[in-house]
Amino acid sequence: MKNVIVTGASRGIGRAIAMELAKRGYRIAINYARSKDRALEVLKSIREIGGEAEIYRADVSSYPEVENMVMEFHRKYGNIYGLVANAGIYIRKNIRDMSIDDWNRTIEVNLNGAFYLVKAALPYMERGSIVFVSSQLAFKGSPSSVAYSASKAGMLGLMRSLAIQLAPDIRVNAVAPGTIDTDMIASYTLERRKEREKEIPLGRIGKPEEVARAVAFLLDEDSSYITGATLDVNGGLYIR
């Protein structure tokens, strides 16, 4: 059984990724930072379908915490095959209102967290696959958060460099979701939701499970000749 760490796996896209990978026979390290109850719910759901998983608390903005999580998972289950750097925060402020602390916290979680995960896990990876969960805003920018779009663009630069440096044994790719039905758009009014649906060529907001299946594809050997790539999962909202 292949071991995979999924950060930010207690909710939203991360939860869907953990569930999808468990269905496909991976053993999952469910990372969470604050909501242990939600992480336990994911663990219960995975075990109900016959999957294997454990929960691990770690703030991905802290390298010692990430390193400890990785070491514990490796100590119990052996070498690590896959990483999914999904944990992220979105502070909705433009540059005039965004504090230095807001900026630093976003970069620390979204970008540093991805780097820390890879750095900590590499000693325990011989062959495998890494997937970063970026965003369409890495390409088009964001009217509501300069820090978020910058951090997600930074993830793609990190991904491309790692794809070069870690080949041929470890493949590194990313997904760039568009508007997905998670807590991130929970503040949308019904009118705003309908407006967004009209903007999307496929006519609807995406589901977390659709992102999860894209991540699973990039982790799997079905994508064995793909590295350094970004897979858009946005319904055509942003075509590049």
VEXDREN-2710 file (C-alpha; in Angstrom, 1 decimal):
% VEXDREN-2710
k/r/px/py/pz
1/MET/0.0/0.0/0.0
2/LYS/1.4/3.4/-1.0
3/ASN/1.6/6.1/1.7
4/VAL/0.4/9.6/0.9
5/ILE/0.3/12.8/3.0
6/VAL/-2.5/15.3/2.3
7/THR/-2.2/18.6/4.0
8/GLY/-5.4/20.5/4.9
9/ALA/-7.3/17.3/4.6
10/SER/-10.0/17.9/7.2
11/ARG/-12.3/20.0/5.0
12/GLY/-13.2/21.1/1.4
13/ILE/-10.9/20.1/-1.4
14/GLY/-8.4/18.4/1.0
15/ARG/-11.1/16.2/2.4
16/ALA/-12.3/15.2/-1.0
17/ILE/-8.7/14.4/-2.0
18/ALA/-8.2/12.2/1.0
19/MET/-11.4/10.3/0.4
20/GLU/-10.7/9.8/-3.3
21/LEU/-7.1/8.5/-2.7
22/ALA/-8.3/6.2/0.0
23/LYS/-10.9/4.7/-2.4
24/ARG/-8.0/4.0/-4.8
25/GLY/-6.1/2.1/-2.2
26/TYR/-3.6/4.6/-0.8
27/ARG/-2.9/4.9/2.9
28/ILE/-3.5/8.5/3.9
29/ALA/-2.0/10.8/6.5
30/ILE/-4.8/13.3/7.1
31/ASN/-3.2/16.6/8.2
32/TYR/-5.1/19.2/10.0
33/ALA/-4.1/22.4/11.9
34/ARG/-7.2/23.2/14.1
35/SER/-10.2/21.1/13.5
36/LYS/-9.5/17.7/15.1
37/ASP/-13.2/16.9/15.1
38/ARG/-13.4/17.3/11.3
39/ALA/-10.2/15.3/10.8
40/LEU/-11.7/12.5/12.9
41/GLU/-14.9/12.6/10.7
42/VAL/-12.7/12.2/7.6
43/LEU/-10.8/9.3/9.3
44/LYS/-14.1/7.6/10.2
45/SER/-15.4/8.0/6.6
46/ILE/-12.2/6.5/5.2
47/ARG/-12.4/3.5/7.5
48/GLU/-16.0/3.0/6.7
49/ILE/-15.1/2.3/3.1
50/GLY/-12.3/0.0/4.1
51/GLY/-9.5/2.5/3.7
52/GLU/-6.5/3.1/5.9
53/ALA/-5.6/6.5/7.3
54/GLU/-4.3/8.3/10.4
55/ILE/-4.7/11.9/11.5
56/TYR/-1.8/14.2/12.2
57/ARG/-1.9/17.7/13.6
58/ALA/0.6/20.1/12.2
59/ASP/0.6/23.8/11.3
60/VAL/2.2/23.7/7.9
61/SER/3.7/27.1/8.4
62/SER/6.0/25.5/11.1
63/TYR/8.8/23.4/9.7
64/PRO/9.4/21.5/13.0
65/GLU/5.7/20.5/13.1
66/VAL/5.7/19.4/9.5
67/GLU/8.9/17.5/10.0
68/ASN/7.5/15.7/13.1
69/MET/4.3/14.7/11.2
70/VAL/6.3/13.3/8.3
71/MET/8.7/11.4/10.6
72/GLU/5.8/9.9/12.6
73/PHE/4.0/8.7/9.5
74/HIS/7.2/7.2/8.1
75/ARG/8.1/5.6/11.4
76/LYS/4.8/3.8/11.5
77/TYR/4.3/2.9/7.8
78/GLY/7.6/3.2/6.0
79/ASN/8.6/5.1/2.8
80/ILE/6.3/7.8/1.5
81/TYR/5.1/7.6/-2.1
82/GLY/3.0/10.8/-2.5
83/LEU/2.5/14.3/-1.2
84/VAL/-0.5/16.6/-1.8
85/ALA/0.3/20.2/-0.7
86/ASN/-3.3/21.4/-0.3
87/ALA/-3.4/23.4/3.0
88/GLY/-4.1/27.1/2.4
89/ILE/-5.7/30.3/3.6
90/TYR/-7.4/33.1/1.7
91/ILE/-7.4/36.5/3.5
92/ARG/-9.7/38.7/1.4
93/LYS/-8.0/42.1/1.5
94/ASN/-6.6/44.3/-1.2
95/ILE/-3.1/45.8/-0.8
96/ARG/-4.3/49.0/0.9
97/ASP/-6.0/47.1/3.7
98/MET/-3.7/44.0/3.9
99/SER/-1.4/44.2/6.9
100/ILE/2.2/42.9/6.9
101/ASP/1.0/40.1/9.2
102/ASP/-1.7/39.2/6.7
103/TRP/0.8/38.9/3.9
104/ASN/3.3/36.9/5.9
105/ARG/0.7/34.5/7.2
106/THR/-0.6/33.8/3.7
107/ILE/2.9/33.2/2.3
108/GLU/3.9/31.1/5.4
109/VAL/0.9/28.7/5.0
110/ASN/0.4/28.6/1.3
111/LEU/3.9/28.7/-0.1
112/ASN/6.2/27.9/2.8
113/GLY/3.9/25.1/3.8
114/ALA/4.3/23.4/0.4
115/PHE/8.1/23.8/0.5
116/TYR/8.3/22.5/4.1
117/LEU/6.3/19.4/3.2
118/VAL/8.5/18.5/0.3
119/LYS/11.7/19.3/2.3
120/ALA/10.7/17.1/5.2
121/ALA/9.4/14.2/3.2
122/LEU/12.2/13.8/0.6
123/PRO/14.5/11.7/2.8
124/TYR/11.7/9.1/2.9
125/MET/10.8/9.2/-0.8
126/GLU/12.6/6.9/-3.3
127/ARG/10.1/7.1/-6.1
128/GLY/6.8/8.9/-6.2
129/SER/4.6/11.8/-7.1
130/ILE/4.0/15.3/-5.6
131/VAL/0.9/17.4/-6.4
132/PHE/0.5/21.1/-5.4
133/VAL/-3.0/22.5/-5.2
134/SER/-2.6/26.0/-6.7
135/SER/-5.4/28.2/-8.1
136/GLN/-6.5/29.9/-11.3
137/LEU/-5.7/33.1/-9.5
138/ALA/-2.0/32.3/-9.9
139/PHE/-2.5/33.2/-13.5
140/LYS/-5.2/35.9/-13.6
141/GLY/-4.6/37.6/-10.3
142/SER/-7.1/38.4/-7.6
143/PRO/-9.2/41.5/-7.0
144/SER/-9.6/40.5/-3.4
145/SER/-6.2/39.2/-2.2
146/VAL/-2.8/40.1/-3.6
147/ALA/-1.2/37.7/-1.1
148/TYR/-3.3/34.6/-2.1
149/SER/-2.6/35.0/-5.8
150/ALA/1.1/35.6/-5.2
151/SER/1.4/32.6/-3.0
152/LYS/-0.3/30.3/-5.5
153/ALA/1.8/31.6/-8.3
154/GLY/4.9/31.0/-6.1
155/MET/3.7/27.4/-5.7
156/LEU/3.9/26.9/-9.5
157/GLY/7.4/28.2/-9.6
158/LEU/8.4/25.8/-6.9
159/MET/6.6/23.0/-8.7
160/ARG/8.5/23.6/-11.9
161/SER/11.9/23.7/-10.3
162/LEU/11.2/20.6/-8.3
163/ALA/10.0/18.8/-11.4
164/ILE/13.5/19.4/-12.9
165/GLN/15.5/18.7/-9.8
166/LEU/13.7/15.5/-8.6
167/ALA/13.4/13.8/-12.0
168/PRO/13.4/11.0/-13.0
169/ASP/12.4/9.3/-9.7
170/ILE/9.8/11.8/-8.4
171/ARG/7.2/13.6/-10.6
172/VAL/5.9/17.0/-9.5
173/ASN/2.8/18.6/-10.9
174/ALA/0.0/20.9/-9.8
175/VAL/-3.8/21.4/-10.2
176/ALA/-5.3/24.9/-10.5
177/PRO/-8.9/24.9/-9.4
178/GLY/-11.4/27.5/-10.4
179/THR/-14.5/28.3/-8.4
180/ILE/-15.2/25.2/-6.3
181/ASP/-18.1/24.6/-3.9
182/THR/-16.3/24.9/-0.6
183/ASP/-16.2/27.1/2.4
184/MET/-14.2/29.6/0.4
185/ILE/-17.3/30.7/-1.5
186/ALA/-19.7/30.2/1.4
187/SER/-20.2/34.0/1.6
188/TYR/-21.6/34.1/-1.9
189/THR/-25.2/35.2/-2.1
190/LEU/-27.5/33.3/-4.4
191/GLU/-27.3/36.1/-6.9
192/ARG/-23.5/36.1/-6.8
193/ARG/-23.5/32.4/-7.3
194/LYS/-25.7/32.6/-10.3
195/GLU/-23.5/35.4/-11.8
196/ARG/-20.4/33.2/-11.4
197/GLU/-22.1/30.3/-13.0
198/LYS/-22.9/32.4/-16.0
199/GLU/-19.2/33.4/-16.3
200/ILE/-18.1/29.7/-16.4
201/PRO/-18.4/28.1/-19.9
202/LEU/-19.5/24.8/-18.4
203/GLY/-22.3/26.6/-16.6
204/ARG/-21.8/25.5/-13.1
205/ILE/-19.5/25.7/-10.0
206/GLY/-17.1/22.8/-9.6
207/LYS/-17.2/20.1/-7.0
208/PRO/-14.4/19.2/-4.6
209/GLU/-14.6/15.6/-5.9
210/GLU/-13.7/16.8/-9.4
211/VAL/-10.5/18.4/-8.2
212/ALA/-9.8/15.3/-6.2
213/ARG/-10.0/13.1/-9.3
214/ALA/-7.5/15.4/-11.1
215/VAL/-5.1/15.1/-8.2
216/ALA/-5.5/11.3/-8.1
217/PHE/-4.7/11.2/-11.8
218/LEU/-1.5/13.1/-11.3
219/LEU/-0.4/10.9/-8.4
220/ASP/-1.1/7.7/-10.3
221/GLU/1.0/5.9/-12.8
222/ASP/-1.6/6.8/-15.5
223/SER/0.2/10.1/-15.6
224/SER/3.7/8.5/-15.7
225/TYR/5.0/10.7/-18.5
226/ILE/3.7/14.0/-17.0
227/THR/5.8/16.2/-14.8
228/GLY/6.2/20.0/-14.4
229/ALA/2.6/20.4/-15.6
230/THR/-0.4/22.4/-14.2
231/LEU/-3.9/20.9/-14.8
232/ASP/-6.7/23.4/-14.9
233/VAL/-9.9/22.3/-13.2
234/ASN/-12.0/25.4/-13.6
235/GLY/-14.8/24.7/-16.1
236/GLY/-13.2/27.0/-18.6
237/LEU/-13.5/30.1/-16.4
238/TYR/-9.9/30.9/-17.3
239/ILE/-8.4/29.4/-20.4
240/ARG/-4.7/29.9/-21.1
END
